[in-house]
Amino acid sequence: VDLKVGGQYHFRVKGQEMGELDLRGVYREIKRPSRLVYSWNWQGRPEVEFGETVVAVDFLDKEGFTEVQITHDHFPNTETREKHNYGWNGCLDKLQGLLQAGQQDGSCPEPGTFCWNELMAADVGGAAKFYTQLFGWQTEAFSGGTHPYTLFKQNGQRIGGLMQRPHEQAPPHWLAYVEVENVDATVKKASGLGAKVILPAMDVPTVGRIAVLQDPQGAPLGVFQPAKK
């Protein structure tokens, strides 16, 4: 891959029906970070060698999220276009599945679901040693906060956090977080329903906004609003 205007790329693709095919092309337009245009040529079997087509990929800002639009043009006929539409959709479906399966980095698929577990420990080092030996977790220091914080990881994915308990009188405990669309609105609603605010809403740099509540039965619960990406 030579990622510049006029640069070429070459991929070898292996499929169940066609076997191995070569995909080649030239980058026609590169507009970082919003647009990529390149030519598309299949080689390896007569039925796919129908000439050059053109792919345009646009990355659009949609309310703080990125929408990806793919346009594939200049096909010789409708049948060829439909086959490629099927291929693109299949690839994107697989990508979505992989992203959802690997979404264990502190974010959640949707608001209202549990998304993070945090251990408030009396002995951070001792707790890290216990859980790494018990479950085979790994640990990693997190440098984005204002206080020392350790991440628990499993197979490279973030699964929870570890920090020193804020008060010596409080017993060591695990705290679960639920993702919400708006932390401040959730805290206000919870207070109206009888909950107490243990930790007022606060920002965690590069991560999001959090608060800790105590429900009417006395059980603690964290709420988390992820930072927009």
QUILINUR-V313612 format. One record per residue. N is the residue number from 1. PSI is psi in whole degrees, 0 to 359 (999 if undefined). Layout:
n=N psi=PSI
n=N psi=PSI
This chain:
n=1 psi=124
n=2 psi=88
n=3 psi=81
n=4 psi=160
n=5 psi=124
n=6 psi=347
n=7 psi=157
n=8 psi=158
n=9 psi=157
n=10 psi=120
n=11 psi=147
n=12 psi=122
n=13 psi=133
n=14 psi=120
n=15 psi=166
n=16 psi=323
n=17 psi=316
n=18 psi=346
n=19 psi=215
n=20 psi=132
n=21 psi=156
n=22 psi=136
n=23 psi=119
n=24 psi=157
n=25 psi=179
n=26 psi=136
n=27 psi=120
n=28 psi=326
n=29 psi=131
n=30 psi=111
n=31 psi=90
n=32 psi=136
n=33 psi=26
n=34 psi=345
n=35 psi=140
n=36 psi=126
n=37 psi=134
n=38 psi=155
n=39 psi=163
n=40 psi=116
n=41 psi=121
n=42 psi=143
n=43 psi=146
n=44 psi=334
n=45 psi=141
n=46 psi=324
n=47 psi=346
n=48 psi=355
n=49 psi=70
n=50 psi=9
n=51 psi=182
n=52 psi=134
n=53 psi=174
n=54 psi=132
n=55 psi=133
n=56 psi=126
n=57 psi=120
n=58 psi=134
n=59 psi=111
n=60 psi=140
n=61 psi=118
n=62 psi=92
n=63 psi=46
n=64 psi=353
n=65 psi=164
n=66 psi=123
n=67 psi=129
n=68 psi=123
n=69 psi=126
n=70 psi=125
n=71 psi=124
n=72 psi=114
n=73 psi=176
n=74 psi=38
n=75 psi=151
n=76 psi=336
n=77 psi=170
n=78 psi=321
n=79 psi=316
n=80 psi=320
n=81 psi=316
n=82 psi=323
n=83 psi=320
n=84 psi=325
n=85 psi=317
n=86 psi=318
n=87 psi=315
n=88 psi=314
n=89 psi=321
n=90 psi=318
n=91 psi=317
n=92 psi=325
n=93 psi=318
n=94 psi=320
n=95 psi=317
n=96 psi=319
n=97 psi=319
n=98 psi=320
n=99 psi=318
n=100 psi=321
n=101 psi=328
n=102 psi=11
n=103 psi=71
n=104 psi=35
n=105 psi=25
n=106 psi=353
n=107 psi=168
n=108 psi=156
n=109 psi=323
n=110 psi=157
n=111 psi=150
n=112 psi=4
n=113 psi=151
n=114 psi=136
n=115 psi=346
n=116 psi=145
n=117 psi=135
n=118 psi=130
n=119 psi=121
n=120 psi=109
n=121 psi=151
n=122 psi=328
n=123 psi=97
n=124 psi=314
n=125 psi=318
n=126 psi=321
n=127 psi=318
n=128 psi=318
n=129 psi=318
n=130 psi=310
n=131 psi=328
n=132 psi=325
n=133 psi=326
n=134 psi=312
n=135 psi=355
n=136 psi=18
n=137 psi=160
n=138 psi=161
n=139 psi=153
n=140 psi=132
n=141 psi=135
n=142 psi=125
n=143 psi=6
n=144 psi=350
n=145 psi=183
n=146 psi=348
n=147 psi=155
n=148 psi=135
n=149 psi=138
n=150 psi=137
n=151 psi=136
n=152 psi=136
n=153 psi=149
n=154 psi=119
n=155 psi=37
n=156 psi=353
n=157 psi=139
n=158 psi=127
n=159 psi=349
n=160 psi=177
n=161 psi=165
n=162 psi=131
n=163 psi=165
n=164 psi=134
n=165 psi=139
n=166 psi=335
n=167 psi=135
n=168 psi=333
n=169 psi=336
n=170 psi=134
n=171 psi=152
n=172 psi=141
n=173 psi=160
n=174 psi=141
n=175 psi=124
n=176 psi=145
n=177 psi=143
n=178 psi=134
n=179 psi=139
n=180 psi=162
n=181 psi=328
n=182 psi=110
n=183 psi=315
n=184 psi=318
n=185 psi=323
n=186 psi=318
n=187 psi=317
n=188 psi=317
n=189 psi=317
n=190 psi=320
n=191 psi=320
n=192 psi=339
n=193 psi=5
n=194 psi=4
n=195 psi=157
n=196 psi=149
n=197 psi=113
n=198 psi=316
n=199 psi=113
n=200 psi=159
n=201 psi=133
n=202 psi=155
n=203 psi=139
n=204 psi=113
n=205 psi=134
n=206 psi=355
n=207 psi=306
n=208 psi=208
n=209 psi=137
n=210 psi=164
n=211 psi=159
n=212 psi=130
n=213 psi=167
n=214 psi=117
n=215 psi=170
n=216 psi=341
n=217 psi=353
n=218 psi=2
n=219 psi=132
n=220 psi=151
n=221 psi=133
n=222 psi=151
n=223 psi=143
n=224 psi=129
n=225 psi=109
n=226 psi=148
n=227 psi=145
n=228 psi=140
n=229 psi=999
